[in-house]
Amino acid sequence: ENVRILRRKAHEAVTDGLSGLGNRRKLMDDLEHAVGHADQGYPSTLVFFDLDGFKRYNDSFGHAAGDSLLARVGTALHAVVETDGQAYRLGGDEFCVLLEGRFPRHHRLLASAASALTERGSAFTVSVSFGLAIIPDDALSADVVLQLADERMYADKAQSNRNSRAETRNVLLQLLSERT
C-alpha cells in the first residue's frame, strides 16, 4: 500500500492536475535530460505556447468553462505531439512541447500543435502565440532555453497584435472611405 501511495504521489508531483500533462517540474527535468544528450548528437526543440483570448473566454463563460477548455486543448496537444515528444502545461494558459530533433518554426507539426490549442465559437476565439528554441543551437542550459522560447513567444504575440491593429485600421479606413 505504501509503495502504491508513493508512486501516486510521485506521479502527481510532475503532472498538471487539470490537463494531465507534465507540469513545470517535469518540463525542467526533461529539459535537463535533453541538454545532457544534446552533446551526443541528439538535438531537441522546445516550443512555448501562450493562449490568446483565454482571459476573455474565462471572463465571459466562467472558470469551469475555462478549465474545460484547458483540459480539451491539453488533450489535443498531447495527441498531436506524442510520437515526436512531450506536452506540458506550465500553469494558467501556458503550454510547452519538447520535441526530439530540430523543428523550424514553420514545420507542419508546429502548425498542428498551434491548431490543437485553438478554439473558435460564435462568440469567442482562443488562438495561440508561440516561440521556440533549439537545443544545442540556441542554448545549452535548461533555464536559458526556456527563457529564450518564452521571449520569442512574446515577440510573436507582439507581432500578432501589430497585425491585428493594422487590419482594424484598414477596415476603419475602408469604412470611412465608403462613407465619404
N, C-alpha and C positions, 0 to 999 in steps of 0.2 A: 504494500500500500504506500509506504514512504517513497519508494522508487517511482511509482506512478505519479505521485504528487510532485516530486522533484522534476520529473520530465515535463509535466504540465506547466509548472511554474517557469522552467527554463524556456519552454516554447512561448509562453505569454510574455516573457521579458523581451523577446525580439520580434513580436508580432503586434501589428496595429489591431486593436480590438474591433474597430468599425469595419475595416475593409478586408481584414485577414491577410494583408500584405505584410512584408517585412517592415519594421519601423526604422527610425534613425539609428538606433544602436546596431541593428542588423546591417544596415547600409554601411556604416563606418567599419564594421568587422569585414564585410565583403570587399570594401574599397581597399583596406589594408592588405587583404589577400591578393587582390588584383595588382596592387602596386608591387607586392613581393614577387609576382610572376611576370611582370612586365619586362624585367631584365633578362628573362629566359625566352623572350620572343613571343609572349602572349599579350598583345595589346587589348585594352578594354575601352569602352566608350560609356561615359556617364552622361545621362540626359536628365536635366532638371526641368520639370513642368510646373506651371502655376495656372490655375483655372481663372479665366477672365469672365466676370459676370456672376461669379458664385455668390458673392456677398449680397448682390441684388436679388438673386434667386432665393437665398436663405431668408432675407428680409421680407420678400413677397409671399413665400409659401410656408415659412416656418422651419425650425431647426430639424424636426422629424423628417420633413421632405428633403432638406439639405443632406442629412445623414444618409438617407436612402439613395440620393443621387451619388454621393461619395462612394458608397458601397457598390453601386452599379458600375460606375466608371472604373473603380478599382478592379473589379472582376473582369471587365472588358480589357483593361490594360494588361492584366496578368495573362489573359488568353492570347493577346497579340504577341507578347514578347517571350512566353515561356520556353520556346525552343531555342532562343538566342540569348537569354539572360534572365534577370530577376527584376521584379517590380516592387516598389516600396512606397508607402505613404508616410511622409515626414510629419504630418500633422496639418490641421487646417485644410487648405486647398492645394497643398504642395505634394507632388508625386515625383519619384525618380525611377529611372531604369538604369541598370548596369548591364551592358551588353558585352558579350565576348567578341572581340575583334574591333576593327576600325569601321565606323559608320559615319559617312558625311551627313551634313545637315539635311540634305535633300533626298536621302535614301528613302525608299518606299516603306521600310519598316518604321521609320520615324513618322512618316505621314500617317501610317496606320495607327501608331500609338497616339498621335495627336487626335486622330478621328475618334479613337476609343474614349478619349477624355472629353469629347464634345457632345453636347446635347442641345437640341432645339425644340421649342414648342411654340404654340401660338402666341404666348405672352412672355417668352424668355429665350435667351441664347446664352449658353455657357460654352465658351471656347477656351483655347489654351495658348499660352506663350511658352517657348522653351529655349533653352541654351544647352550646349554640350561641351564637354572637354574629353580629350582622348589621353589615356594613359599608355605609353610614356611620353607621347609627343608634346602635350601641353604642360604636364606636371608629373612629378614623381612623389607626391605626398597626398594622402587621402584628404586632408583638410584643404589643401590648395586646389585639388581637382574639384571638390565640392564648391568651394568659393568661386572658382572660375566659371563653372557651369551656371551657378546662381547669377553671377554678374552678367553673363551672356543672355540668360533668360530675361533679366530686367532690361537689357538693351533691346531684345526682341519685343518686349512689352511696350517700350517707349516708341519703337518704330511703328508698331501696330496702332498706337494712339495717334501718332502723327498722320498715318494713312487715313485713319477714321476721321480726324479733323479736316483733312484735305477733301475727303469725299463729301462731308457735310457742307463745307464751304462751297464746293462746286454745285451741289444741289441747290443751296440757297441762292447762289449767283444765277443759276438757270431759272429758278422761280422768279427772281427779281427781274431778270431779262424778259421773261414771258409776260409778266405783269405789266412791264413798261411798254 
